[in-house]
Amino acid sequence: MEQSHGRPFPRVASICMVLVCLFTSIPSSAAQGIAIADDKAGLKDPPELKPMKYRLVGPAWGGRVSRAAGIAGDPNTYYAASASGGVWKSTDGGLTWKPIFDEQPISSIGSIAVAPSDPNVIYVGSGEANIRGNVAPGNGIYKSLDAGKSWTHVWKQEGQIGTMCVHPSNPNVAFAAVLGHAFGPNPERGVYRTKDGGKTWEQVLKKDENTGASDVALDPSNPNILFAGLWQARRRSWELESGGPGSGLYMSRDGGDTWKQLTEKGLPKGPWGKIGVAVAPSDGRRVYALIEAEEGGMFRSDDGGDTWTRTSGNRLLRQRAWYYSTITVNPTNPLVGTSVTFDASATTDPDNNIVSYRWDFGDGTPAATVSTRQVSHAFASYGTYRVTLVVTDGFGRTDEYSFDVLVQGVGGDGSALVLGVIIAAALATILFAASEPGRVALMTATTGRMYARKPKDEKDSEIRGAILYYVRVHPGDCYMDIKRNLDLNDGVVTYHLARLEKDALIRSAIQGARMRYYPAEMRVPLENGGELHEIQQRILRVIAQAPGMPVAVLSEQLGLSTQLTLYHLRKLAQGGRVQLERSGLRLRAFPPRTHP
């Protein structure tokens, strides 16, 4: 499971120490003429501090925001629960915010929930449950009956509370996902329920003293159905232990009286770490779970939790899971909440030096420009979208690819979401269909290698000289040996090796599973007695059936790295058996013109 390193740093205490040192070290005679107002609560400042003027030293906002809540039908009112600054409220659509929790003895807030049937009723769980190294504990649950004007401390318990939810029609029934102590064991962990507006709280789901609740969600269309995630975790100042046999996804069909652990049926194998769960308000059959596990990711159920499908295994969804394992589903569209991960890995060979990927998803949202090969996007409705990708290399050259993405929803029979890709260009054929819902691998958006660049400065010549000297001193070393020992990146090593071989200063040969490099003057025995390598025979068969296939697609078809495929293509081209042609940034392989 993921570990994170951090050092506890009591921010509030440190600020107080700085202020105390400042105030007690300034003589009263040194601060004449500065006015200060008396405390509104009736407390008076010491006379020696009377001349001083307060100023804001921070936090200006209140730190990280753990949770946010709004009111259905009211687009102007929102609440924000901050990790170290209490609770804030906006009544103008988020333009301005005011603190409404400053009179309470705790500032670390982990969760907030507004009663759907009565927006005056608010529950707040204290203690941020995103347990980084300097996380501050809470002291229980608070409740307001007047939209945050006043608060009552309804449950007292030290620890962290990450989620709260309220019955859709009864504001007296609420649930809390209590993680418990971040730094040590305690039995007061799990899911708690109140039926009397917070006067009493019952522990309705628990595991052990090391496992708390990471999330709890109910089905608004049937509040007797609940889902909860249990998370075995322990924070230390230098690490986070996330995951273990205590973690799991649970379901209740009787309002929280009894619970059943959900396993298999599409869910990943354990051990699990943190779990986030949500039910679509518009369709109680649609449930999402974000699970930290080796084969984790985003999972979706279309039958109310009976069976599950992994819609995305992208590790970006579960990196730093203790921070980001939260899900919110569009209240009117059950599709939104599932992100489609577009993967442009096949668009570039390692030495293409692609510096940006600009994605236009064709649904009216702003185009996204990223520097990595993967991007996630949630479509707002069903239909076919024309997606356009523009890649730019380090020399300012661009190439553009367009294809259609078909997004289909849940059918009348409850069939699962289908995501398909229709290739509209390149090889003019459908080479790819989504191997798993929610993931799009851009197989035909392919670029070739760039060998045309010449040394622009002395640094290029120095690097090439260093590689040439290394090969002469260490003949037979492979690409990774050269890269590691000279401390160079992939693109630099590949480019200069290609130039040195083109200039007949070095030569390469496949030995075993690796390509090795030798000085040009050194004789290297050919494999298979000088006959065509088995890989080269396979290449000839493929391009005879599909002439003009991009090199990266050819690599995928053969199950080889692009570097190894290019090595054999160059050997075939030198022997006149293959013709390589470049189209934009794509390098394509053809049979020789003189051959049928």
N, C-alpha and C positions, 0 to 999 in steps of 0.2 A: 504494500500500500504506500501511498504517497507520504513523504515526510517533508516537513518544512522546518527551517531553523529560525529561531528568533530569540530576542532577549527581552524579558519583561521590563517595561518602562512606565512607571506610574506617572502619567502626564499631569494629572490634577495635583498630585502631591508635589511634583517638581516645580510647578508654577507657583504653588503656595509658598514653597521654600524660597524661591527667588524673590517673591513679593515681600515676605517677612524680612529677608536679609536686607532688601532695599529700604523698607520702611524704617527699620530699626537702626540703620546706619546713617541716616540723613539727619543732621541736627535741625531742630525746628527753626533756628535763625537763618538757615540756608535756603528756605523755601517760602519767603515772605511774598505776599501779594497774589497767591494762587488760591482760588475759592473752591470749596467743596460742599456739596449738599449733604444734609443729614440723611441717614438711612430712613427710608419710608416706613420700615417696620417699627420705628421708634428707638432703635439702638443708636447711640451717639458714638462718634469717633473720639478716640483719645485726643486731648487738646493739642498734643504735639503733632498730630497728623492733620489738624484742621486746615492748614494752608495748602495741603496737597490736592491735586486734581487727578481723578481717576481717568485712565484711558484703556481702551480695549487692547488686551494682549493676546486674545484668541482663546479658543478657536472661533473663527469668524462665522462658522456654519454649525459646528457641532460634530465634526468628524465624519466618519463613514456612515452611510445610511444603511441600516440593517433591513428594514422593511418599510413599505409605503402602503397606504390604504386610501380609498376614496369612498364616495357615496354614490350609489346608483341613482341616476337621474339628476345629479347635481355636478355639473362639470367644473365648478369653481372651488369646491372644498376638498382638500387633501390633507393627510397626516403623514409625517415622516418620523420613523423611529431611528434615532442615531446611536452609533456605537458608544459614544462617550459624551453626548450632549443633550440627552433627554428626548422629549417629544416636541415636534414642531408642527404648526398648523398654517395652512394657506387658505384664504377665502377669496382669492382673486385669480384662481387658475394657476397658481405657482409663481406669480410675479413677485410676491413678497411673502415672507415667512415670519412667524412669531413663535417664541418658545412658550409652551403651555405647561411645562413640567418642572420648572425651576424650583418650586417650593418643596419638592419631594426630596428625600434624602439619598437618592440614587440617580446616576446619570447614564449608566450603561443600559441600553434598551435593546432587546433582541427581537421583539415581535409586537405587532399591534393589529387589532381586528375591530371593525365597526359592525354592530349588529345590523343585518340587512333590513329587519323589520322596524327598527327604531334607531336612527342615526345619532341620537343623543347618547346611546350606550356604547362605550368604548372599553375594550379590555387591552391592557398593556402587560406584556411579559418582560421583566427586566433581566439583564444579563445577556450580552451579545453572545450568540451561539456559533459565530464564525471564530473558532478558537485559535487565534494567532497567539504568539508568545506573550504579548502584553495585554491580553484580553482582561477586562475588568468583570468581576462577578456581579450578579444582581442580587436582589433580596426578596424576590417573589413576584406576585401579580397585583396589579392595580386596576381599578375600575372607575369610570366616570359616568355619571347619569345626566350630565349637562354639556355634552359635546366638548369636554376638556377644560371647563372652567374650574372644576374642583375634582379631587381624586380621593379614593378610599383604598387603603392597603388591605386587600381581601385575602391574600395568602402569603405567608412569610416563610421563605426558604432560600438559603444562599445557593447560588449556582447560575446556570444559563438556561434561558427559555427561547427557543428559536422560532416557533410558530404557534399562533392561536387561531382558532376558527369558531364562529358563532352559528348556532342553529338559524336557518333562514326565516323562521316564523316565530321563534320563541327566544327573546334576548336573554332569558335566564339560563339557557343551556349553552355551554361553551366548552371547548377542549383546548388543552395546552400540551405542546410537545416539549417536555422538560428534559434537557440534556443532562442536567446535574452539574456537579463540580467538574471543572475542566482539568484540574491538576491532581485529582485524587479520587478514590472511590467514595460512593455514598449510596444508600439504598433508595433515596428519594429521587428516582429517575423513572422515565417512561411517559405514558400518556395519562393526563389527569382530566377529570370531567367535573363540572359543576351543574347541578340542576336547579339551584336556588339563587341564581344571580351572583354567585361568588362567595356566599356565606360559608359553604363547605365545599371541599374538593376531594374527590375520590381517585385513587390510583387504579385505573381500569386496565392498563397494559404495562407490564414490566418484564424484565429479563433477569438482570443481576446488578450488583453494585458497580460494575464497570461499563454497563450499557445503558445509554439514555435514548431519548426520542429525538430524531433529527427533523421530522416533519409529521404533520397530521392534516388530512383533508377530508371533507365530507361531500357527498353528492347533493347539490342544492335541490335536485328534483326528487330525491329520496334521502332525507337526512339520517335515516337509520343505517345507511351504508357509509362506512368510513374506511379510509386507508391510512396507514401510519408506517413510517420508517424508523427502525431502531438502529442505533449507531454505537458500536463499541469503539471508544476513542480515549486517548489519554494525552494531554498536552504537558510537555515539559519545557523548560525555558530554552532548551537547545534542540528540541525535536517534537514532532507530532506522530504518535502512533495511531494510525487510522485503519480500522478494520479488524475483524476477528469473527469467531463463531457466534458472537452475540448479535451481530448485525443481521437485519432481515426486513422483508416487506410483509406487512400484516393487513388483514381485512376484517371488518366487523359488519354483520348484517342486522344487528339488533341494537343499534344506537350506542355501541361501545360496551355492552355487557359482556360479550364474549368475542374472542379474536382467533383467527386462523392464520398461520404463516403461509405465505404463497411461495412455492418453489417450483422449479422446472417449468414445463409448459411454455417454453420460450424464454424464460428468465435465465440469466447466466449462472454458472457454477460459483460457489464461494471460494475463498472468503470475500465478503462484501465490506465496503467502507460506508461512506455517507450516502444517504438516499433522500432524494426529493420526489414528491408525488403530488399530482393534481388531477382533478376531475373536471371535464369540460362542462361548464354551466348549461350549455345548450343541448347536451347529449350525454346523459349519465353513463352510457355504454363506453364512451371514449375516456380512457384513463391513461395518463402519462407517468412514467417513472424514470428518473435520472439516477443511475446506479454507478457507484464507484466500485469497479472490479476489474480483473484482468481482461475479461471479455465483456466489460460493461459498456455504458453509453446511454442513449435515449431509447426507452422501450415504450411501446404503445399497446394498449388493449382495446379492442373494439367490441368486447362482450362483457364489459363490467368487471374485468379482472380475472376471468376464467383462463384465458390464453393470452400470450404476449408475443410481440414481434419487435426485434431490434430495428429501429428505423435509422439509427446512426451509431456507428462504433467509433466515430472520430474522437481521438484522445483530447482534442481541444475542449470538448464538452465536459471532461472530467479532470482536467488539470487543476490543481489547487482545489480539489473537490470540497474541502472544508469551508471554502469561501463561496463557491458559485453553484452549489447543487440546489438551485431553486427553480421552480417552474411556474409560469402564469399562462393560463389559456384564455384566448379571446372569448368574451362572454356570449357572443352570438355565432361564432364560427369555430366548430371543433377542430378544423384543420390547422388553424394557426396555433402554434405551440410546437409544431414539428418543423425543425429547420432542415432544409435541403443542403447537403454539403457538396459543393462543386470542387472537384479535384483536377487541377491542370497539370499534374505531374508529368503526363505524357507529352506536354507541349514543348518540353525543353530537354536537351541532353545536358549532362553535367557542366559542359564548358560553354553553354550558350550565353552566360552572363545576363540573364533576364533580370531586370531591375524592378519592373512593375507589371501588375496584372489589373486591368480595368474591366470590371464586370458590370454590364447593363442587363438587368434581369427582365426587362420588358413588361414590368407591371406598374410602371409609373413612379416607382421609388427611385431616389437618387442613385446614380451609378457609384459603385464602390471600387476604389483603387487601393490595392494592397501589395505588399512586397513578398508575401508568401504564396505558395501554390494552392492553398486551400482557402475557401471562403464559405460561410454558411449564410443561408437566406431563407426566411419564412414567407411563403406566398400567402396573400390575404384571401384568396378565393380559388376555386377550382377552375381549370381551363388549360389552354395551351399557350405557353409564353415563349416568345422569341428572345433567346439569351445571346448576347454578344460579348465576346472576350477580345480585348486588345492587349497584346503583350508588347513590351518595349525592352530592347536590349541595351547594354551599356554604351553602344555606339549611336543611340538615338533611333535605330531602325525599329519599325513596328510591323506587326502582322495581326490580322483580324480573323476571327472565327465566329460563325453564327450557327445556331442549332436550336431546335424546338424542344421544350420540356413539357410533357403532358402530365398535368396534375389532376388526378381523379380522386373523388372522395369516397366515403363509405356508401355502398349500395344498399338497396332495400333488404338484401339478405345478410347485411352486416359484413360483407366482404371487406378485406383490408384495403387501405390506401395503396394506390399503384402509382409509381413514378417511372416514366419511361423517357428515353431520349431518342429523338429522330434526327439523325445526322442530315444536314441539308447541303453540305458542300464536300470538299476534300475528295474522297473516293467515290462519291455519288452512290453510296450504298449504306445500308444500316449495318455497321460493324459492331454495334454495342447495344445491349439492353441492360437496364440497371440490375446489378447482381443482388442488391438489397435495397428495399424501399428507403428513400431518404438520402441516397448517395448517388452522385452522378460522376462517373469517371470520364473525362473528356479525351477519349481514345484517339480521335482522328484530328484533333487540333495539335498538329505535330510540327516541330521545327527540327532542322538538321544542325550539324555542328558548323562552327565558323572557323575555317582555317585560313581565310584570305588575309587576315590582319598581319601587318608587318611590324617589326619593332619600331616604336615611335621614339624611343629615347635610350640612353645608355643603360637605364635600369633593366629594360627588357633584355638587352644584350648580356648584361651581367648575370641575370637569372638563367638564361639559356646556356651561358658558359659554365655556370655552376652545375646545372643538370648534366651537361656533356661530360664535365670532369668527374662527376659522381658515377656516371655509367661506366666510364673507363676504369675507375678505381674499384667499383663494385659491379662487375658484369653479371648479368643474370638476375639482378634485383627486379622486383615487380613495381608497379605503379604506387602501391601503398607504401612500400619501403622508401621510395624517393620522396613522396609527399611528407611522410612522417619525419625522416631524417633531415630534410632541408626546411621543414616547417613552412610549407607552401600550401595554398588552398587548391581545391580540385581543378578549377578552371585554368589556373596558371600552369600547373603540372601538365595537364592534358594538352593544352595549346602548344607548349614548348616541346613536348615529346613529339607531337605531330610535325612540327616544323623541322626538328632535328632529323626525323626519319625522312621527311620529304627532301631535305638537303643532302641525304645520303651520308649523314654523320653517325647515325645509329641505326640499328635494325631491331625488330621485335619478333618474338616467336612464342607461340602457345606451348607451354609445357605443363602437363597436367591440367589443372583448372585455372591457371594464371597466365597472363601475358607478361613476358619478361623481356628486358631490354639489354642489348649488347652493343659494343662499339662496332662500327660498320666493317672494320677490318677483321673481326673475329668470325670464324665460320661456325654456324649453328646448324646441326643436323636437322633436316626436315622430318616432320612426323609422317607416319604411314608410308615410309619409303618413297616420299616424293609425290604420292597420290593426293587427290583432293581430300582435304579434311572433311570429316563427316558433317560438321556444321556447314561447311561451304556447299556440300551437296544438298542439304536441306534448304539453304538460301536459294539456290538455283531453282529448286522445285517450286518454292513459294512465289518467286517473282515471275516465273514462267506463267503461272496462273493469274497473278495480279501484278502486271507491270506498272511501274510508277508508284509502288507502295512506299510511303514515308518510312524512313529508317527506324524511328521510334516505334511505329506500329509493327514493323517487321520484327523488332526486338521482342515486343509483347507476344506476337504470334509464336515466336520460337522459344519463348521462355528464357531469354538471355538478357544480359545487361546490354545497354546501348553501346558501351565501349567495346565489348567483345564482338558484337555484331559488326561494328564499323571496322574492326581489325580485319575480319574475314572478308568484308566487302572490299576493302582496299586491296587485299591480296588478290581477290577475284578480278578487280578492275585492272591491276597491274598485269594480269595474265590475259586481259582482253575478253573475259567471260561475263563481265558486268559493266554497265555504264551508269555512272552517278551523275545526276543533274540536280541543280538547285532551283527551286521555285520560291521566291521570297526568302523566308527563313527556313523553308522545308527542304531537306535533302532527300531525294527519291532515287530508288534503284530500278533500273530497266535492264532487260536482256540487251546484248549488243545489237546495233541496228542491222548488222549483217546476218544476224541469226533470226530464224522464224520465231 
